[in-house]
């Protein structure tokens, strides 16, 4: 579904991503793990068109998207829930969801019901200004907003960041549910343990290079990964 | 009774500032730039209206519509030619370009129309309203200006809170990258903002020159600066803030002219601005929202 080949990305003169290749197949959950600053978010931003690679190719459902503008990609079925949630804090919960459905022209009541099924808390708060939500609720809103456009592939950047353990479990449960209902997931996480638990396959990223790859279980039991990312 | 008279006149001139300030504040909110050429778009609007009535002999309402269309196109062209290529460059580059566009428009007007003032014929034919046995006179211009200002305020509020495009504008103004991820075309949204702001500038130009009938190439410059002040005063980026700031500025200006000194009125207006900004740096209605992590 998504295929990235030998992608190089620069921030000005800084060579942030040094020839990364990876793939996400239809129906998979693929995790990208690595330390802070390894380039995980940069990879997602480049795939979603917020940044562009200097060289290499990115194809999505057979189409080359390496130089496509971000706003066009959602129409192809690629949604990105960015790091730090980036919900519209001054708009209401309902308006945030409407923005998620922007490309559909009209907001369908059915879609709203679907996301409220996943996140009942948001239904209670639909008239509330998003900036007043708790961190966990904001993450739920960010994911719901992305769901409104029925993406084929959902890229999640650090969905567990800053959340209490119980909320982290909840968010991961929902990721699993989304996956069951047919959404392909590309997950970027610092919480490697959690990510490897649910991932079909995973890649380990170190300072702009992919150093390891394998199934979630393989990586979780590999010595290198355990030492570096799972605390021994 | 003269107090009431000054107040009403102040609200009326303030309403013009408010309409101009909306252009500044919307463009700042969406495109994050100060469009210092905005004041000169007002002047262009007034000249277009003047030409349509004086040379073509068309009725006032037609002249306003032509001015609105001309300024809308002008706004989109300015944005596309002068500002769009600079997207992503330091804001200073855009600011200097805006000042350049301002001089360009003023000089182009001088080339076409000469620097001698034209006598702008008021578009308002309504009779003045005399109250309290002649103690209070409200001119037709004042009534029309305030009515149009209220209509614009209501219209814009409905547009940004109810329509899909309006909400998309708010989304872009809050977080451009996130708005792109929603599938919103940011370039198109910025063009639309310039179009709306410039259309409002045309209306403001006609209203301004109906009240103060001297039209020359620099007509837009000073009201533009005052309206910019009003936008900052109310909280730049905020639509209700621009309205409030504009009207307060008009009232302060009229009162200081009436009760203190005509020459010092600008100094007084700007002193008030400085004091307000010292106390409330984000302006009267400017938001400083806290972000949760």
Interface residues (C-beta under 8 A of the other chain):
Chain A: X48 X49 X50 X69 X70 X71 X72 X74 X75 X79 X80 X82 X84 X86 X87 X88 X89 X90 X91 X95 X98 X99 X100 X102 X103 X105 X131 X133 X134 X135 X138 X145 X149 X162
Chain B: X164 X167 X168 X170 X171 X174 X175 X177 X178 X179 X180 X181 X182 X183 X184 X185 X186 X287 X289 X290 X291 X292 X293
